[in-house]
């Protein structure tokens, strides 16, 4: 039991610093041992889903330090009771610079229909898309994504539209919660988010974070 608690602590630290390969490997070790030590209880999600940390494959634009790389680097997130940054109980701050993605309204024409594509770095069965809404205070939550088209692909060329998700508008205060949406798809490597409109109509938009979960490796 003490050994598994140590592995859990090590996996948590690896996840928080972005070493996802080590974190997932240690998590697999915990799951394997739990099968023979069923009485051990850890503060982890009982779901068998695993959160993926994708790369940013492409994007339409970004403004200043509000790069789409912020969607996947954990910046601005605070871990909840699970202690895992990026888990469903994590919350996002109101910091904008260097922690959120925002399309460029100053290019010609302005990017009022922003797109970002993620590379899962392998073929997976996707289950859930998790986002944190654009949370800039001072009335700027109007630029949050109102309708987001989710598409998937195995080759980054042929995309299939799964659904259009409709996130709730952010509150503009620290502690913005995650929002999960079912986006089941099998045998895919790329996920594309296309922001169709905002809470203020056609204008530049963005998101702070995005997470993708899978039930099993494809």
Secondary structure, 3 states (H helix, E strand, C coil): CHHHHHHHHHHHHHHHCCCHHHHHHHHHHHHHHHCCCCCCCCCCCCCCCEEECCEEEEECCCECCECHHHHCCCCCEECCCCCCCCCCCCEECCCCCCCCEECCCCCCCCCCCCEEEEEEEEEEEEEEEEEEECCCCCCHHHHEEEEEEEEEECCCCCCEEEEEECCCCCCCCCCEEEEEEEEEEEEEEEEEEEEEEECCECCCCEEEEEEEEEEEEC
